[in-house]
Amino acid sequence: MKLALLPPPWPWPAASTPSSLSSTAERACPKCTEGYFDEQIAKQASTAISKAISAGKKNIEVQFPPVPNVEEAKFGTPLNQRFGKALVAKDLKIKGGYQPGSNASRNLIAYSNIYWAKRLAGALKGSPVGGRPVGVLSAEQVNFDEIGSLGDLSRSGKLNTDKARKEGRGNEAIIAVNPGGEETWDRLVSAHGQPNSPGFEEAYYLKTDIARLCVSCVSRALAGAVGESPDGNVEVLASYKTKPSLREVSEIVREESFKRYAINNDRWMSGRM
């Protein structure tokens, strides 16, 4: 999922010791596939968004795979089918549900992104009673007429359309789904956000690889790089005094994965390298 969250130096958490990081690692970054089904990703991303907003950030980036096995999304793997049926179609109350040949099954990533937008809208809304309006605009193939429940999302539409611009409201937060390359984001902010609010805060980043070390994660809740091994153990691989780049964290997790399991070895045995 790649979201640009528009309105509503990074105050990165103080440097932590490996032991203190380990005690918070599982709260800050989710376990690989479980996080899609047990609220881990939604809760952690929401916390990161809330902290960014509290720090005065207006433009926020959240990025993670919208389905458990994103590389196989087109082929309808059992894990992705389970996610589409049990969570996406059910939570969004999609007309007809998730069925072979349905829009939800053929465009699972697009509909899953709306599911996540709904799950994260509360963090942007602020107060559970009242709060700012939150809208979702997507550049993907989504038929919003099929969706029966958007929760805290008060409007929906297509990115960069006249209709979406005209329907904008004061003090509104916009979740822009799949907004394209960063070179286009200034135009997106101009069209749907607040002017004179440059730059995007990378509040939450998650990359998964089911075959090897599973998670690389950057979050305001954790000043470290985290990896999850195939046996479910979560380890802190590095800690930082200042905000690391996403590339740096990904490289650390990838290199450690290669050292332990080798690039072509998708099977893991306890005690074997």
PAZAPA-4460 file (N, C-alpha, C; in steps of 0.05 Angstrom, whole numbers, plus 32768, in hexadecimal, padded with zeros to 4 digits):
% residues 273
    n_x    n_y    n_z   ca_x   ca_y   ca_z    c_x    c_y    c_z   seq   type   mol
   8011   7FE8   8000   8000   8000   8000   8012   8019   8000     1      M     A
   800C   802B   7FEF   801A   8044   7FEF   8006   805B   7FF2     2      K     A
   8006   8067   8008   7FF3   807D   800E   8002   8097   8012     3      L     A
   7FF7   80AC   8007   8001   80C6   800D   7FEA   80D3   801E     4      A     A
   7FF0   80D8   8037   7FDB   80E3   8049   7FDE   8101   804A     5      L     A
   7FCB   810F   803F   7FCB   812C   803E   7FBA   8137   8054     6      L     A
   7FBD   8151   805B   7FB3   815D   8074   7F9D   814D   8081     7      P     A
   7FA4   8146   8095   7F9F   8159   80A9   7FB8   816C   80A7     8      P     A
   80FD   8189   80E5   810D   8171   80E6   80FF   815B   80F5     9      P     A
   80F8   813F   80EC   80EB   8127   80F6   80F3   8124   8114    10      W     A
   80E1   8124   8126   80E7   811E   8142   80E9   8100   8147    11      P     A
   80FF   80F5   813E   8103   80D8   8140   8107   80D0   815D    12      W     A
   80FD   80B8   8165   8100   80AF   8181   811D   80B0   818A    13      P     A
   8121   80B5   81A3   813C   80B5   81AE   8149   809A   81A9    14      A     A
   8164   809B   81A7   8173   8082   81A2   816D   806E   81B7    15      A     A
   8168   8055   81AF   8161   8040   81C2   8175   802A   81C2    16      S     A
   8177   801B   81D7   8189   8005   81D9   817C   7FED   81CB    17      T     A
   818C   7FDA   81C1   8180   7FC2   81B4   816C   7FB4   81C6    18      P     A
   8171   7FB3   81E0   815E   7FA5   81F2   8144   7FB3   81F4    19      S     A
   8144   7FCE   81F6   812B   7FDD   81F7   811D   7FDC   81DC    20      S     A
   812C   7FDC   81C7   8120   7FD9   81AC   8112   7FBE   81A9    21      L     A
   8120   7FAA   81B2   8114   7F8F   81B0   80F9   7F8D   81BE    22      S     A
   80F7   7F9B   81D5   80DE   7F99   81E4   80C7   7FA7   81D6    23      S     A
   80CD   7FB9   81C3   80B7   7FC7   81B5   80B5   7FBF   8198    24      T     A
   80C7   7FAE   818E   80C8   7FA8   8172   80AE   7F9D   8167    25      A     A
   80A3   7F8A   8176   808A   7F7D   816C   8073   7F90   816D    26      E     A
   8073   7FA4   817F   805E   7FB8   817F   8061   7FCB   8168    27      R     A
   8079   7FD1   8160   807E   7FE5   814B   807C   7FDA   812F    28      A     A
   8083   7FC1   812B   8082   7FB5   8111   8074   7F9A   8113    29      C     A
   8064   7F94   80FF   8053   7F7C   8101   8061   7F62   80F9    30      P     A
   8057   7F4C   8102   8060   7F33   80F8   8056   7F2F   80DC    31      K     A
   8063   7F1F   80CC   8061   7F1F   80AF   8044   7F1D   80A5    32      C     A
   8038   7F06   80A5   801D   7F04   809A   8008   7F09   80B0    33      T     A
   800F   7F03   80C9   7FFB   7F07   80DE   7FF1   7F23   80E0    34      E     A
   8003   7F36   80DA   7FFC   7F52   80DD   7FE5   7F5B   80CB    35      G     A
   7FE0   7F4C   80B6   7FCA   7F53   80A4   7FAF   7F4A   80AF    36      Y     A
   7FAF   7F37   80C2   7F96   7F2C   80CB   7F90   7F33   80E8    37      F     A
   7FA3   7F3D   80F7   7F9E   7F41   8114   7FA1   7F5E   811D    38      D     A
   7F9F   7F71   810B   7F9F   7F8E   8111   7FBA   7F99   8116    39      E     A
   7FD0   7F89   8115   7FEB   7F94   811B   7FF2   7FAB   8108    40      Q     A
   7FEF   7FA7   80EE   7FF7   7FBC   80DB   7FE6   7FD5   80DF    41      I     A
   7FCC   7FD1   80E1   7FBA   7FE8   80E4   7FC0   7FF8   80FD    42      A     A
   7FC5   7FEB   8113   7FCB   7FF9   812C   7FE6   8007   812B    43      K     A
   7FFA   7FFA   8120   8014   8006   8120   8016   801D   810C    44      Q     A
   800A   801A   80F4   8009   8030   80E1   7FF9   8048   80EC    45      A     A
   7FE3   8042   80FA   7FD3   8058   8105   7FE2   8067   811B    46      S     A
   7FF2   8058   812B   8002   8065   813F   8017   8077   8133    47      T     A
   8024   806D   811D   8038   807D   8110   802C   8097   8103    48      A     A
   8014   8094   80F8   8007   80AB   80EC   8000   80BF   8101    49      I     A
   7FF5   80B6   8117   7FEE   80C8   812D   8006   80D7   8138    50      S     A
   801C   80CA   813A   8035   80D7   8144   803E   80EC   8130    51      K     A
   803C   80E6   8116   8044   80F9   8102   8033   8112   8102    52      A     A
   8019   810E   8105   8006   8124   8107   800B   8135   811F    53      I     A
   8011   8128   8136   8017   8136   814F   8030   8147   814C    54      S     A
   8042   813E   813B   805B   814D   8136   8057   8163   8122    55      A     A
   803F   8167   8119   8039   817D   8107   803D   8177   80E9    56      G     A
   8040   815E   80E2   8044   8157   80C6   8029   8158   80B7    57      K     A
   8029   8164   809F   8011   8167   808F   8010   8151   8079    58      K     A
   8026   814B   806D   8027   8137   8058   8036   811E   8062    59      N     A
   8028   8107   8061   8032   80EF   806E   8032   80D8   8059    60      I     A
   8047   80C9   8059   8049   80B1   8048   8047   8098   8058    61      E     A
   8036   8085   8050   8034   806B   805D   8037   8056   8046    62      V     A
   8048   8043   804A   804C   802F   8034   8050   8013   803F    63      Q     A
   803F   8001   8036   8042   7FE5   803C   8032   7FD4   8028    64      F     A
   8039   7FBB   8024   802A   7FAA   8011   800D   7FA7   801A    65      P     A
   7FFA   7FAC   8008   7FDD   7FAC   8011   7FD2   7F90   8015    66      P     A
   7FDF   7F7B   800B   7FD6   7F60   800F   7FEE   7F50   8019    67      V     A
   7FE9   7F39   8027   7FFF   7F2A   8033   8014   7F21   801F    68      P     A
   800D   7F18   8008   8020   7F0E   7FF4   801C   7F1E   7FDA    69      N     A
   8027   7F37   7FDA   8021   7F49   7FC5   802C   7F40   7FAA    70      V     A
   8043   7F31   7FAA   804F   7F28   7F91   803D   7F15   7F82    71      E     A
   802B   7F07   7F91   801A   7EF3   7F85   7FFC   7EFC   7F84    72      E     A
   7FF8   7F16   7F87   7FDC   7F20   7F88   7FCC   7F1A   7F6F    73      A     A
   7FD9   7F1A   7F58   7FCA   7F15   7F3F   7FC1   7EF8   7F3D    74      K     A
   7FCD   7EE6   7F4C   7FC8   7ECA   7F49   7FB4   7EC0   7F5D    75      F     A
   7FAB   7ED0   7F70   7F97   7EC8   7F83   7FA0   7EB2   7F95    76      G     A
   7FB7   7EB5   7FA3   7FC0   7EA0   7FB5   7FAD   7E9D   7FCC    77      T     A
   7FAD   7E85   7FD9   7F9A   7E81   7FEF   7F9C   7E96   8005    78      P     A
   7FB4   7E9F   800B   7FB8   7EB3   8020   7FAB   7ECD   8018    79      L     A
   7FAF   7ED5   8000   7FA2   7EEE   7FF6   7F84   7EEC   7FF4    80      N     A
   7F7B   7ED4   7FEB   7F5E   7ECF   7FEA   7F51   7ED1   8006    81      Q     A
   7F5F   7EC6   8019   7F55   7EC7   8034   7F53   7EE5   803D    82      R     A
   7F68   7EF4   8037   7F68   7F10   803F   7F51   7F1F   8031    83      F     A
   7F4E   7F1A   8017   7F39   7F27   8008   7F1D   7F21   8011    84      G     A
   7F18   7F07   8018   7EFE   7EFF   8021   7EF8   7F06   803E    85      K     A
   7F0A   7EFF   804F   7F05   7F02   806C   7F07   7F1F   8076    86      A     A
   7F17   7F2F   8069   7F1B   7F4A   8073   7F11   7F60   805F    87      L     A
   7F1D   7F60   8047   7F17   7F76   8035   7EFA   7F77   802D    88      V     A
   7EEF   7F62   8022   7ED3   7F62   8019   7EC0   7F64   8030    89      A     A
   7EC6   7F58   8046   7EB5   7F58   805D   7EB4   7F74   806A    90      K     A
   7ECC   7F7F   806F   7ECE   7F99   807C   7EC2   7FB0   806B    91      D     A
   7EC8   7FAF   8051   7EBD   7FC4   8040   7EA0   7FBF   8037    92      L     A
   7E96   7FA7   803E   7E7B   7F9F   8036   7E77   7FA2   8018    93      K     A
   7E8A   7F95   8009   7E89   7F97   7FEC   7E72   7F87   7FE1    94      I     A
   7E62   7F93   7FD0   7E4B   7F85   7FC4   7E54   7F6C   7FB5    95      K     A
   7E49   7F56   7FBC   7E50   7F3D   7FAF   7E68   7F30   7FBC    96      G     A
   7E76   7F3E   7FCD   7E8D   7F33   7FDB   7EA5   7F2E   7FC9    97      G     A
   7EB7   7F1D   7FD2   7ECF   7F15   7FC3   7EC9   7EFA   7FB6    98      Y     A
   7EC4   7EFB   7F9C   7EBE   7EE4   7F8C   7ECF   7EE2   7F74    99      Q     A
   7ED4   7ECA   7F69   7EE4   7EC8   7F50   7ED8   7EDA   7F3A   100      P     A
   7EE9   7EEA   7F2E   7EE0   7EFC   7F19   7ED5   7F16   7F22   101      G     A
   7ED1   7F1A   7F3C   7EC6   7F33   7F46   7EDB   7F49   7F45   102      S     A
   7ED2   7F62   7F46   7EE5   7F78   7F46   7EF8   7F76   7F5E   103      N     A
   7EEE   7F6D   7F75   7EFF   7F6B   7F8C   7F15   7F56   7F89   104      A     A
   7F0F   7F40   7F7B   7F23   7F2C   7F77   7F37   7F33   7F61   105      S     A
   7F2D   7F40   7F4C   7F3E   7F48   7F36   7F4F   7F60   7F3C   106      R     A
   7F46   7F71   7F4F   7F55   7F89   7F57   7F58   7F89   7F75   107      N     A
   7F63   7F72   7F80   7F65   7F6F   7F9D   7F76   7F85   7FA9   108      L     A
   7F8C   7F8C   7F9C   7F9E   7FA0   7FA8   7F90   7FBB   7FAA   109      I     A
   7F81   7FC2   7F95   7F73   7FDC   7F96   7F5E   7FDD   7FAC   110      A     A
   7F4E   7FC8   7FAF   7F3A   7FC7   7FC4   7F47   7FC4   7FE0   111      Y     A
   7F5D   7FB6   7FE1   7F6B   7FB4   7FFB   7F76   7FCF   8004   112      S     A
   7F7F   7FDF   7FF1   7F88   7FFA   7FF9   7F72   800B   8005   113      N     A
   7F59   8007   7FFB   7F43   8016   8007   7F3D   800B   8023   114      I     A
   7F3F   7FF0   8026   7F3C   7FE4   8040   7F4F   7FF1   8054   115      Y     A
   7F69   7FF4   804C   7F7D   7FFF   805E   7F78   801D   8063   116      W     A
   7F6F   802B   804E   7F68   8047   8052   7F52   804A   8068   117      A     A
   7F3E   8038   8067   7F29   8038   807B   7F34   8032   8096   118      K     A
   7F47   801F   8098   7F52   8018   80B2   7F63   802E   80BE   119      R     A
   7F70   803F   80AD   7F81   8054   80B7   7F74   806F   80B9   120      L     A
   7F5B   8071   80B0   7F4E   808B   80AF   7F4A   8097   80CB   121      A     A
   7F46   8085   80DF   7F42   808F   80FA   7F59   809E   8105   122      G     A
   7F72   8097   80FD   7F8A   80A5   8106   7F8B   80C1   80FB   123      A     A
   7F80   80C5   80E3   7F7F   80DF   80D6   7F68   80F0   80E1   124      L     A
   7F52   80E3   80E7   7F3B   80F1   80F0   7F3F   80FF   810A   125      K     A
   7F4F   80F3   811C   7F55   80FF   8136   7F41   80F5   814B   126      G     A
   7F2E   8107   8152   7F1B   8100   8167   7F07   80EB   815D   127      S     A
   7F01   80D7   816E   7EEE   80C2   8166   7ED2   80CD   8163   128      P     A
   7ECC   80E4   8170   7EB3   80F1   816D   7EB8   810C   815F   129      V     A
   7EAD   810F   8147   7EB3   8127   8137   7ECE   8124   8129   130      G     A
   7EE0   8136   812E   7EFA   8134   8120   7EF8   813F   8104   131      G     A
   7F0F   813E   80F6   7F10   8149   80DB   7F05   8134   80C7   132      R     A
   7EF9   813D   80B1   7EF0   812A   809D   7F08   811D   808F   133      P     A
   7F05   8104   8087   7F1A   80F6   8079   7F0F   80EA   805F   134      V     A
   7F1C   80EF   8049   7F14   80E4   802F   7F2A   80D2   8024   135      G     A
   7F22   80C0   8012   7F35   80AF   8004   7F32   80B3   7FE6   136      V     A
   7F48   80B7   7FD9   7F49   80BA   7FBC   7F5D   80A6   7FB1   137      L     A
   7F55   8097   7F9C   7F66   8082   7F92   7F6B   8086   7F74   138      S     A
   7F83   807D   7F6C   7F8A   807D   7F50   7F86   8061   7F44   139      A     A
   7F7B   804E   7F53   7F78   8032   7F4B   7F5C   802B   7F42   140      E     A
   7F59   8012   7F39   7F3F   8009   7F2E   7F2D   8000   7F45   141      Q     A
   7F1F   8013   7F51   7F0C   800E   7F66   7EF1   8019   7F5F   142      V     A
   7EDC   8008   7F62   7EC1   8011   7F5E   7EB5   8016   7F79   143      N     A
   7EB5   8030   7F81   7EAC   8037   7F9C   7E8E   8031   7FA0   144      F     A
   7E7F   802F   7F8A   7E63   8028   7F8D   7E5E   800C   7F98   145      D     A
   7E73   7FFB   7F96   7E70   7FE0   7FA0   7E77   7FDE   7FBE   146      E     A
   7E82   7FF4   7FC9   7E8A   7FF4   7FE5   7E74   7FFE   7FF6   147      I     A
   7E6C   7FEE   800A   7E55   7FF6   801B   7E5D   8003   8035   148      G     A
   7E77   8001   803D   7E80   800C   8057   7E9B   8018   8054   149      S     A
   7E9D   8033   8059   7EB7   8041   8059   7EBF   804B   8074   150      L     A
   7EAF   8045   8089   7EB7   804C   80A4   7EBB   806A   80A7   151      G     A
   7ED2   8072   80B1   7ED8   808E   80B6   7EDE   809E   809C   152      D     A
   7EDF   8090   8086   7EE4   809E   806C   7EC9   80AB   8063   153      L     A
   7EC9   80C5   8062   7EB0   80D3   805C   7EAB   80D8   803F   154      S     A
   7EBF   80D4   802E   7EBB   80D6   8011   7ED1   80C6   8003   155      R     A
   7ECC   80C0   7FEA   7EDE   80B0   7FD9   7EDE   80BA   7FBD   156      S     A
   7EF2   80B3   7FAE   7EF3   80BC   7F92   7F0D   80B6   7F85   157      G     A
   7F11   80C2   7F6D   7F29   80BE   7F5D   7F3D   80D5   7F61   158      K     A
   7F56   80CF   7F62   7F6B   80E3   7F65   7F6C   80F6   7F4D   159      L     A
   7F71   810F   7F52   7F76   8123   7F3D   7F5F   8126   7F2A   160      N     A
   7F47   8124   7F33   7F30   8129   7F22   7F22   8143   7F2B   161      T     A
   7F14   8150   7F19   7F06   8169   7F20   7EF1   8163   7F36   162      D     A
   7EE4   814D   7F34   7ECF   8146   7F48   7EDC   8144   7F64   163      K     A
   7EF2   8137   7F66   7F00   8133   7F80   7F09   814E   7F8B   164      A     A
   7F13   8160   7F79   7F1C   817A   7F83   7F04   818B   7F8D   165      R     A
   7EEE   818A   7F7E   7ED7   819B   7F85   7ECA   8192   7F9F   166      K     A
   7ECC   8178   7FA5   7EC0   816D   7FBE   7ED1   8171   7FD7   167      E     A
   7EE9   817C   7FD3   7EFB   817F   7FEA   7EEF   8193   7FFF   168      G     A
   7EF5   818E   8018   7EEA   819E   802E   7F00   81A9   803F   169      R     A
   7EFA   81BE   804E   7F0E   81CA   805F   7F16   81B7   8076   170      G     A
   7F2F   81B7   807D   7F3A   81A7   8093   7F36   8189   808D   171      N     A
   7F35   8182   8074   7F31   8165   806D   7F4C   8158   806A   172      E     A
   7F4E   813F   8073   7F65   812E   806E   7F5F   811C   8057   173      A     A
   7F72   8119   8045   7F6E   8108   802D   7F82   80F1   802E   174      I     A
   7F79   80D9   802A   7F8A   80C2   8026   7F8B   80BD   8007   175      I     A
   7FA3   80C1   7FFC   7FA7   80BE   7FE0   7FB4   80A2   7FDB   176      A     A
   7FA4   8090   7FCF   7FAE   8075   7FCB   7FBD   8073   7FB0   177      V     A
   7FD5   8067   7FB2   7FE6   8064   7F9B   7FE8   807E   7F8B   178      N     A
   7FF5   8092   7F97   7FF5   80AD   7F8B   800A   80B0   7F75   179      P     A
   8018   809B   7F6E   802C   809D   7F58   8047   80A4   7F63   180      G     A
   805A   80AA   7F51   8075   80B1   7F59   8076   80CB   7F69   181      G     A
   808B   80CE   7F79   808D   80E5   7F8A   808F   80FF   7F7B   182      E     A
   8098   80FD   7F62   809A   8116   7F52   807F   8122   7F4C   183      E     A
   8069   8113   7F50   804E   811D   7F4B   8040   8126   7F64   184      T     A
   804C   8122   7F7B   803E   8127   7F94   8039   8145   7F99   185      W     A
   804A   8156   7F90   8045   8173   7F93   802B   817B   7F86   186      D     A
   8026   8170   7F6E   800D   8176   7F60   7FF5   816A   7F70   187      R     A
   7FF9   8153   7F7C   7FE4   8146   7F8B   7FDD   8158   7FA4   188      L     A
   7FF2   8162   7FB1   7FED   8174   7FC8   7FDF   818D   7FBF   189      V     A
   7FE7   8198   7FA8   7FDA   81B0   7F9E   7FBD   81AC   7F98   190      S     A
   7FB7   8194   7F8E   7F9B   818E   7F86   7F89   8187   7F9D   191      A     A
   7F94   8178   7FB1   7F83   816D   7FC6   7F8B   8175   7FE2   192      H     A
   7FA2   8180   7FE5   7FAC   8185   8000   7FB0   81A3   8006   193      G     A
   7FC2   81A9   8019   7FC7   81C4   8021   7FE0   81CE   8013   194      Q     A
   7FDF   81E6   8007   7FF6   81F1   7FFA   800C   81F8   800F   195      P     A
   8024   81FB   8005   803B   8203   8016   8040   81EF   802D   196      N     A
   803C   81D5   8027   8043   81C1   803B   8055   81AC   802E   197      S     A
   806E   81B3   8029   8080   81A2   8019   808A   818A   8028   198      P     A
   8091   8175   8018   809D   815E   8024   8089   814A   8030   199      G     A
   8091   8131   802F   8080   811C   803B   808F   810D   8051   200      F     A
   8081   810A   8067   808B   80FB   807E   8087   80DE   807A   201      E     A
   809C   80CE   807A   809A   80B1   8078   8094   80A6   8093   202      E     A
   807A   80A4   809A   8072   809D   80B5   8073   807F   80BA   203      A     A
   806E   806F   80A5   806D   8052   80A9   8074   8044   808F   204      Y     A
   8087   8032   8090   8090   8023   8079   8094   8006   8080   205      Y     A
   8088   7FF5   8070   808A   7FD8   8076   808E   7FC9   805C   206      L     A
   80A2   7FB8   805B   80A7   7FA7   8044   80A8   7F8A   804D   207      K     A
   809A   7F78   8040   8098   7F5C   8049   80A4   7F4A   8034   208      T     A
   80B0   7F34   803D   80BA   7F1F   802B   80B4   7F05   803A   209      D     A
   809F   7EF7   8032   8096   7EDF   8040   80AB   7EC9   8040   210      I     A
   80BC   7EC9   802B   80CF   7EB3   8029   80E6   7EB4   803D   211      A     A
   80F0   7ECC   8044   8108   7ECE   8054   8103   7EE1   806C   212      R     A
   8116   7EF1   8073   8111   7F04   8088   80FA   7F16   807F   213      L     A
   80E6   7F17   808F   80CC   7F1F   8085   80C7   7F3D   8084   214      C     A
   80D1   7F4C   8097   80C8   7F67   809A   80DF   7F7A   809B   215      V     A
   80DD   7F90   808C   80EE   7FA7   8091   80DB   7FBE   8097   216      S     A
   80E1   7FCD   80AC   80CC   7FDF   80B6   80D9   7FF9   80C0   217      C     A
   80CE   800F   80B9   80D5   8029   80C5   80BB   8035   80D0   218      V     A
   80BC   803D   80E9   80A4   8048   80F5   80AC   805C   810A   219      S     A
   809B   8070   810E   80A0   8084   8123   80A1   8076   813F   220      R     A
   8095   805F   8141   8094   8051   815B   80AD   8041   8161   221      A     A
   80BF   803F   814D   80D6   802E   8151   80EE   803A   8142   222      L     A
   8104   8040   814F   811B   804B   8142   812E   8034   813B   223      A     A
   8125   8022   812A   8136   800B   8123   812D   7FFD   810B   224      G     A
   813E   7FEB   8101   8137   7FD9   80EB   8130   7FBE   80F7   225      A     A
   811A   7FB2   80EF   8110   7F99   80FA   810E   7F84   80E5   226      V     A
   8115   7F6B   80EC   8112   7F55   80DB   8103   7F3F   80E9   227      G     A
   80F1   7F31   80DB   80E3   7F19   80E6   80EC   7F01   80D7   228      E     A
   80F6   7EED   80E5   80FF   7ED4   80D9   80E7   7EC2   80D4   229      S     A
   80EA   7EAD   80C3   80D4   7E9C   80BC   80C8   7E8D   80D4   230      P     A
   80D6   7E8C   80EB   80CB   7E7E   8102   80BA   7E91   8113   231      D     A
   80B7   7EAA   810A   80A6   7EBD   8118   80B4   7ECF   812C   232      G     A
   80CF   7ECB   8130   80DD   7EDC   8143   80E3   7EF7   8136   233      N     A
   80DF   7F0D   8146   80E5   7F28   813C   80FF   7F32   8148   234      V     A
   8111   7F3B   8138   812B   7F44   8141   8130   7F61   8139   235      E     A
   813E   7F70   814A   8147   7F8B   8143   8162   7F88   8136   236      V     A
   8165   7F90   811D   817E   7F8D   810E   8190   7FA5   8110   237      L     A
   8184   7FBD   8115   8193   7FD5   8117   8182   7FEA   8126   238      A     A
   8190   7FFD   8134   8182   8013   8141   818F   802D   8138   239      S     A
   8180   8043   813A   8189   805D   812F   8183   8073   8142   240      Y     A
   8196   8087   8142   8191   809F   8151   8181   80B4   8140   241      K     A
   8183   80B2   8126   8174   80C3   8114   8165   80B1   8100   242      T     A
   8152   80BE   80F3   8141   80AF   80E0   8151   80A2   80CA   243      K     A
   814F   8087   80C6   815D   807B   80AF   814C   807D   8096   244      P     A
   815A   8079   807F   814B   8079   8066   813E   805D   8062   245      S     A
   8129   805C   8053   811C   8043   804D   812F   8030   803F   246      L     A
   8140   803B   802D   8153   802B   801E   8167   801E   8031   247      R     A
   8170   802D   8045   8184   8023   8058   8178   800B   8068   248      E     A
   8160   800F   8072   8153   7FF9   8082   814F   7FE1   8071   249      V     A
   8144   7FE4   8058   813F   7FCE   8046   8159   7FBE   8040   250      S     A
   816F   7FCD   803C   8188   7FC0   8036   8192   7FAF   804D   251      E     A
   818F   7FB9   8066   8197   7FAA   807D   8188   7F90   8080   252      I     A
   816E   7F91   807C   815D   7F79   807F   8163   7F66   8068   253      V     A
   8167   7F70   8050   816C   7F5F   8039   8187   7F51   803C   254      R     A
   819C   7F60   8044   81B6   7F54   8048   81B6   7F3E   805D   255      E     A
   81A8   7F43   8073   81A6   7F2F   8089   8197   7F17   807F   256      E     A
   8182   7F1B   806F   8173   7F04   8064   8185   7EF3   8053   257      S     A
   8195   7F00   8042   81A7   7EF1   8030   81BC   7EE1   8040   258      F     A
   81C7   7EEE   8055   81DB   7EE0   8065   81CF   7EC6   8072   259      K     A
   81B7   7EC8   807B   81AB   7EB1   808A   819F   7E9C   8078   260      R     A
   8191   7EA5   8063   8181   7E92   8054   8189   7E8F   8037   261      Y     A
   819A   7EA0   802D   81A4   7E9F   8011   818E   7EA9   7FFE   262      A     A
   8195   7EB5   7FE9   8182   7EC3   7FD7   816F   7EAF   7FCA   263      I     A
   8177   7E96   7FC5   8165   7E83   7FB7   815A   7E6E   7FC9   264      N     A
   815D   7E72   7FE3   8153   7E5E   7FF6   813B   7E68   8004   265      N     A
   8123   7E5F   7FFC   810A   7E68   8008   8101   7E55   801F   266      D     A
   8112   7E42   8026   810A   7E30   803C   811C   7E36   8054   267      R     A
   8111   7E35   806C   8120   7E3C   8084   811E   7E25   8097   268      W     A
   8135   7E1D   80A4   8135   7E08   80B9   8143   7E14   80D1   269      M     A
   8137   7E10   80E8   8142   7E1B   8101   815E   7E10   8105   270      S     A
   8171   7E23   810A   818C   7E1B   8110   819D   7E17   80F7   271      G     A
   8192   7E1A   80DF   81A0   7E17   80C6   81A5   7E33   80B9   272      R     A
   81BC   7E37   80AD   81C1   7E51   80A0   81BF   7E4D   8082   273      M     A
***
